[in-house]
Amino acid sequence: MPGAEAGSKLTVLREPTLEVGGEQVLAALRSALAWLQANQEEINDLNVFPVPDGDTGSNMYLTLRSAVEEAQEAAAPGSAASVLAAAAHGSLMGARGNSGVILSQILRGLAQGVGGQVRLDASRWAQGLREARVVAYKAVMRPTEGTILTVVGAAAEAATKAADESVDIVTVLEQAVRASHAAVERTTEQLQVLRDAGVVDAGGFGFAVLLEGMSRSIADPEAGQSAPSGPRRRSGEGRVQLPFGTDETLDTPRPSVRRGAAAVEMKHEGWGYCTEFLIHGPGLDTEGLREELGALGESALVVGDSDVVRVHIHTGEPAPLIAVASQRGRLSKLKVEDMSAQHHEVLERADTADVRSGQGQPATDTRRKQLGVVSVAPGGGFRDILVSLGADSIVEGGQTMNPSIEDLLNAVRSAHAENVVLLPNNGNVILTAQQVDGLVEDVAVRVVPTRNLPQGISALLALEPDGTLDANCTRMVTAIEHVHALEVTRAVRGSAVNGHDIKEGDVLGILDDQITEVGDDERTVIDAVLRGVVPAPELVTVYRGEQVGQELAEVLVEGLRGDFPDTEFELHVGGQGHYPYVLSLE
């Protein structure tokens, strides 16, 4: 440790680091990401609070990755304030899980604390950590000590004290790192659930690792190959993994008994659903949303500003929460994960490890069901419909918002099944979906190439839960052959397609991925498409988008019933964002 006590002041036995700019801050964030990635699984293993779903490390890593990606595109890359502001925004947009949302608020507070400074000195770093603590605590409706909040507070206090005694940034950050690791070890004294599971707080450990990565980078750009600067003994804590393939050797061996999420018994009533989404404004009332939505679940985090608000809530009934939120603004990045299924996976891995190590047969019944279904959907209405038809996990996505391979992979795992049917429901998602099977070892994944949501719904209607994977895929492929989808939207630019001279703002009728009609209003275009379908459909189901009110949609459907008296029409809420109307023609 280069800093040492000398009287009441911290002295530095090397050349002090007095200021850092945007390039050094970005390098520090990248280093923090590398440290989080190296320790991701260790953090996952520690995860028991607030829910033992075993994903804290993954969520923190993915959130910080989003922060780094946006920080790399900062408007003023030489400015520390610009880089941190970009990182804070990126973390909010990409926040995952409880720990990820809190991390986004820590970065937001850090950015606010340093102000608009192009270069940061030691006192600014301390101020940033103090503001990070304030913003993070404010984000949590019921703050709990013994968590990441406590660790951030300890780091801020140590940094402030160090900055009063030294102008060296490295000294200030190293003192913050030491204090954060010490605070992590004390978390077992503050939360009974941690003592029962034999671990420290996962989020707190993740923050200490992250801060250590930043500190190392600023002290030495080539840092990462020596032992961490925190306490040598960490009760119940995982080994600190160094980036770049080098592991720390600790005096304390890894416990042989179960710990963390694997040591927590499954609740009889289950853990509920981790529900996350963004609400887009303008004019959002963050405080009002926090009070209104927070009453609909637990572990509520509602953060943001008047333009965009990030929501994370654990609830047993996601649909009412999503319905209320959709009335307050446009929703995006909707993610609903079954936390009971995630905990089952943790227990199942622990059972397998027990058997392999000769410690006996699995004590917990974590058997997976034979067949599960994962479906992609762009709106709350479609999500509810797909779940009601038997989908186990829904991934938000569709036109203009294609999910990643990682999104689909996580959904497949959360289905908790030995075999999974994956319904992409969009032509642009099929290729991505087809990559998933080769990435998951213990689940057989088959993609039924549904190109739109009507096909996805028809596929689920053909589902036989007790049937085999191959038989169900055959039934679904046959079912979607008889479904046509009409998607209605407006042109965002002028073009010439399929003999149509399209102007910006024209209404487009897209039948089975082909533009077949162009007009001035939705009713005229839908009418023209239906008249051209041979044979005429017996049933047309209309799904209204999030921008279409119920009354307006009912007027349209009543008009269509008058024009096509031999066809049955149904109206449902789809909630999709890109198409005002999606119609299923059968």
N, C-alpha and C positions, 0 to 999 in steps of 0.2 A: 504494500500500500504506500503510495508516494506521499500522501498527506499524513502529518503527525501532529500531536498536541505539543505546544510549546507555550507554557503559561496559559493564558486565556485565549490565545490565537492559534489558528491552524497555519502551520508553515508548510511550504512546498519545496521539496528537495529536488526540483527540476525546474525547467522553464515553464511558467504557468500559461494556461490557455485563457486568454482574456476575452476573446470574442469569437463567435462563429456566425457564418452567413448561411444562405439558403442551400448551397451545395453540401455543406457539412451536416445541416439538419436532415436533408434528404438521405445522405449516407447513413446517418444515425437511424432513421426510420427503416431503411433497408436492412441494416444490421439487426434491429429489433425483430423484423420479420423473420430473418434467418434463425434467430434464437427461439422464437415462438415455434417455427416449423420443426426445429430439432426436438423441442419438448412437447410437441402437440399431443402425442399419445400418452405421455406421462401425466399431462394435465387432464386429459380425458379420464384416465384411470382414477384420479383423485376426486372426480366430480360427484358430489352427493347433495349439494344445496344450490338452489331450492328444490331441485328434482334430480334424482340420480339417473339422468339420461345419457351420461357418458359422452357429451359433445362439447364441453366447455373449451377444450383446447382447439378443436376444429373451428368452433365459432369465433374465437378470438383471432385465430390465424386468418380465416377468410375475411373477417372484418378489417384487420390491419392490411391485408393484401389489397383490398379495395382502396384503403387510404393511401397506400404507397403508389398504386397505379395512378390515382388522380394527382398526387403530389408531384409525380414525374412530369405532369403536364401543367404545372403551376404557371400562372400568367407572368410572374417575375421570378424565374428560377434562382436568381441571386439573392432574393429577399427571404429571410427566415420566416417572416410573418406570412408572406405569400405562400410558401411551401406548407406551413402548418395549417393555414386556412383551407388550402386545397385538400390536405390530408383529412381535416375534420369533416369537410363536406363529403369526401369519398367514403369515409367510415360510416357516416349517417346513411348514405344511400345503399351501402353494402352491408350494413350491420346484420349479424346473425345471432339469434338467441339472446337470452338474458345478459350473458357476459359480453356479447358483442355490442349490444346497445349501450351498456354502461361504458365500455371502452370507447365508443364513439363520443360519449359525453366527456370522458377524460381528455380526449384529443381536442374536443371543442373548447373545453376550459383552458387547456394549455395554449391554444391559439388565441383565445380572448385575453389571457393573462399577459402574453408577451406584447400585446398591442400591435401597432403597425411598424414595429422595429425591423429594419433591414438586417441589422446584426444584433446578436444577443450576447449580453454579458452574464455573469454569474447571478446577479440580483434578478435579472429578467427570467432566468430559468426557475429560480425559487418562486418568483411571483406567478409564473405559469403553472407550476405544480400546486400552489395554493388555490388558484382559480379552478384548476382541474378537480380538486377535492370539492370545492363549493358546488360546481355544476353537476358533478356526479351524484353527490348526496341529494341535490334538488330533484334529480331525475327520478329517484326511487321513491315511490309513495310511502313505503314503510321501511326506511333504512334499517339494516341489521348489522350490528358490530360482529367482527369475526369473519368479515367477507372482504372482497376487493376494496370496498369503501374504506375500511379500516387501514388497509395496507397503503392506499393512496394518501390517506391522511398522515400516516407515519412518515412516508417519503417526503411529503410537503413540509412537515415540521422539521425534519432533519436537514432538508435543503435550505430552509430559511435560516436555521441556526448556523449552518456552515457558511452561507453567504454573508452573514454578519461578521464572520471571522476571516474570510478569505475571498479574494477576487478571482480565484482559479475555478473555472467551470468544471474541470475534471474532479477536483476535490469536492465540490458541491454535489455533483451527481454520484460520486462514489459513496459519499455519506448517505445519500438518499437510497442507494442500492442496499447498503448495509442495513439501514433502518427498515426497508421494505422486507428483506429476508427475515429479519428478527420478528417483524410484525406477523409475517406468514406463520412462523413457528408458534406464535402465541394464539393463533386462531383456534387451536384445539381447546384452549382454556375458555373461549368465549362462546362456542356453539356446541351443545350436547350432541347434535347429529354428527359432528366431525369426530368427537371423542368416540362415539359408538362405532363409527366406521373405521377408526384408526388412521385418519388422514388429516392433513391441513386443508385449508380452503383452496379449491382449484383455481378460481378466478384471481385470488390474491397471489398465488404462486405464479400464475401466468403474467400478472402485471410486474412482479419482481423480475422475472426472466426478461420480459420486454424492456424494462428500464435498464437492466444490466447490459442488454445488447446495445442500447443507445449510448450508455456510458462508455462501453468498450470502444465503440467507433470513434467517439470524440477524443478519447485518450490516445487511441492508436488506430489508424485506418486498417491496419493488418490484424487487429485484435480478434480473439476468438479461439486461440490455441492454448490458453492457460486456464488454470482453475478459477471458478467464480470467486468474487470478493466477499460473498456473504458468509454467514456462520458455517463452520465445518459440520456441525451436527444439526440435522433438521428432522425433528421427531415426526414420524408418519409421512414424511415428504418423499416424493420420487427423486431419483437421481437427476441432477441437472445435466442435461445433454448439451455438449458444446456443438456449435455448427461445424460443418465441413468434415464430419466423420470422426471427431475426437470426443471420447466420453470422459467425464470426470470420474475419478475413483474416490469414493467416500469411505470413511471408516465404518459407517453404519450400513449393514447389509439390508437388502430389500426384504421386507417381511414375507414369511412363508405362508401366512394365513391370508384369507381374503381381506381386501381393503376397498375403500371407496365405494363406488356404485355397486360393485359385486358383493359387498357386505350388507347391503340394504335389502330387506325383504320386499317383495312386491305387495303393494297395497291392494286390499280386496276390491276396492272400487276403482282401482287404476289411478294413473297419474294425470289423465286428461290430455288435452291437445295444446301444443305450443303454437300459438297463432300469431303471425306477423304480417304486416303490410305497411305500405306508405299511403298517406292521404294527401292529395294534392289540392291546393287552394285555388284562387287567392282568398285572403281574409279569414284564415283558420284561427280559431281561438284555442291555443294549446292548453291553457289551464282548464278551460271548459271541457275539452276533449279528455284531458287526464281524469277529471272527476267523473264524467259520464261513462267513459269506456272502462275506467279502472274499477267501477262498481260491478262489472260483468265478469270478473275473473280474479285471479291472483297473480302475484309477481308482475304487476302491471308496470310497464315503462312506456310513457307517452312523451316524446321529446321532439323538438323542432321549432319551426317558426310559422309565420302567417302563410308561407307559400307551400311548405311541405312538412309533414309530421310523420315520424316513425313510431309505429305502435307494436308492442310486444306484450302479449298477455297469455297466461295459462288459464284455460277454461275447459269445462266439461262439455260445453255446447258452443262450438265455433260459429254456427249459422246466425244466431241472434246478434252476436258481436259484429259479424261482418255486415249484417243488414243495417244495423244502426250506423256503423262507420260509413257505409256507402251513401247514406243520406247527408253526410257532412262534407263530402268531396269525392273526387275521383280516386279510386283505389288502384294501386299497382304493386307488383312484387309480393303478391299474396302467397303465403306459405303456411300450410297447416300440417303439423307433424304429430303423430301418435307417440306420446312420451312413454306410454306403457310398452309399446312395441320396441322402442329404443332401449328401455331398461331390460326387457326380455333378452335382447341381443347381448347385452353386457353379462347377464346371468348365464346365458347359454355358453358364451366364450369361457366364462369362469368354470362352468361345469366341465367343459371339454378339457381345460387345463388341469382340473383336479384329476380327471380320469387318466390323462397322460402322465401325470406325476405320481400316480399310484395312491392318491389320497381318497379313493373310493368312488362310488357312483354319484351322479348328480343328485343333490338334495332338493333341487327346485324344479318343478315341472315347467320347462320353457319350450315345450314342443311347438314347432311352427305348423301352421296349417298347410295343407297340400297346395292350394292354389290361391294366388292373390292377383289383384289388378291395380295397375298404376295408370293414371290417365292425366293428360295435359288439358288444361282449361283456362280461358282468359277472364272469367268473371264469376262473381259469387253465385249467381243463379245457376249457371252451368255446373259449378262445383257441387251445389246442393243436389242437383238432379243426378249427377254421376255417382255421388256417394249413396244416394237412395237406391240406385240400381246395382250397387255392389262394389264400387271402386273402393279400394283400401287406402289409397293415398293419391292426392291431387297435387300436381305441379303447375304453378301458374305460368301461362305462356300461350303463345299463338302468333298471329300475324303481327309483325313489328316488335315482338317481344319473345324471341325464341329462348327456351331454357337451355342451360349448359348441360354437358354430359354429367358433371358433378351433381347438378340439381336432380337429374333423373336417377343417378346412382343412389343418392341419399333416399329418394322416394322408394326405390326398389327395396332397399334395406329396411325401411320403416314399415313396409307391407308385412313383414314377419312371416314370410311364406317360403316354402321350398321351391315353388315354381311361380313365376310372375308373368302375366300378360301385360305388355306395355302398349298403350294406345296413344300415339303422338298427336292425332287429331289435327294435323296441319302438314302439308306437303314439305314445308321447310324444316320440319322437326324429325322427319322419318330417318334421314341419314344419321343424325345425332343419336337417335334412339337405338339404332342398330349397332352402335359401338358399345353399349352398356353390357351386353352379355359377356364379352371377353374381359370385363374389368371386375366382375364379382365371382368369386370362386365357388361359393356354396349355394348359389341360387341359379336355377335355370331360367333364363329370360327369353321370351319370344315376342317379337314385334308384329302386331297386326297393323298393316299400313293404312290406318285411317287418315284420310286427307282433310277431314273437317269434323266439326262437332256432331252434326247429324249422323255421320257414319260411326262416330265413337259411341253415341247413345244406342244406335242399332246394334252395335257389337255387344254392348253390355246387356241389352235385352235378350241376346242369344246365349248369355253366359249360363253354364251349368256348374255351380260351385263344386259339386261332387264328381264332375267329369275330369278326365285327364287333360294335361296341358295341350297335347297335340289335337285331341278331339275338340276342345274349346276353340282353339285357333282356327280349325277347319270350319266350325260352325260360324264363327265371327266373320271370317273372310267371305263366306257365302252370304251372310246377312248384309254386309255393306255393299255388295254388288247391286242391290235393289234400291239403294238410297241415293237420291240426288240432293245436292245442297245448293241453295241460292244465297249468296252473300251480297248484301247491298251496302255500298259505301259511296263516298264522294271523291272525285279526282283531285289530287293535290297539285297537279300540273297538267299542262296541255300535252297531248300525244296523239298518235295514230295507231290503233290496234284493231286487228281483225276487221279492217274496212271501216272502222268508226273514227270519225274526227272528234277527238275528245278535248273539251276545254276545261280549264281549271274550275272546279266547283260543280261539274256535271255529276249527276247520279249514275252510278255504274251498277249493272246487274251482272254478277259473276256466277255463272252456272257451272258447277264442277270444274272450277279453276279457269274457265274461259269467259271473257267479257262478251256477252251476247246482246245486251241492250244498254243504250245510253239515253238519258232523258233529263228532264228538269226537276222531277220530284219522285219520291220513293214509290208512291201508289201507282203511277203510270208505268214505271219500269217493272215493278213486280207483276202487274197485270199483263204486260207484254210478254214477259218471260213465261208465265204460266200458260198463256195461249199458244206458245210455241212448243210446249212439252207434249210429246206423243209417246204412249197414250197419256191421257190426262191423269194427273195424280188423284188418288182416292182420298188421301189425307195430307194436309199441309199444316205443319206445326211452325208457328212464328215465334221466334225468340227475340225479344226487344233488348237493345243495348242499353248501357248505363245512361246515355244522353237522351233517351226517349222516355217520356212520361207514360204512365199507364193509360191515361185518358186518350192521348194521341194514338197510342198503339191500338186501343180498342176501336177507335174510329176507322183506322186503316183496315183492321180485320173485318169489321162489319161491312165495309165497302166491298171487300173481296168476296165475302159470302154472297152478297147480292149479285156480283159479276159471275160467280161460279157456283150456282145452286147445287150442283151434283157433287161438289167436293166438300169434305168436312174440314173445318179450320179450328185449330187450337192456338191459344196464346199463352206463352210462358215468359217469365223473366230470365233472360240470359246473363245480363250484366256485363257483356263484352264491351270493350272500349273502342275497337277499331271500326266495327260494322254497326250501324244503327239497327239493322235487322239481319238475322240469319234465319233462313227457312229450310225446313226439311220436307222434301217431296217424296211421298211414298205411294 
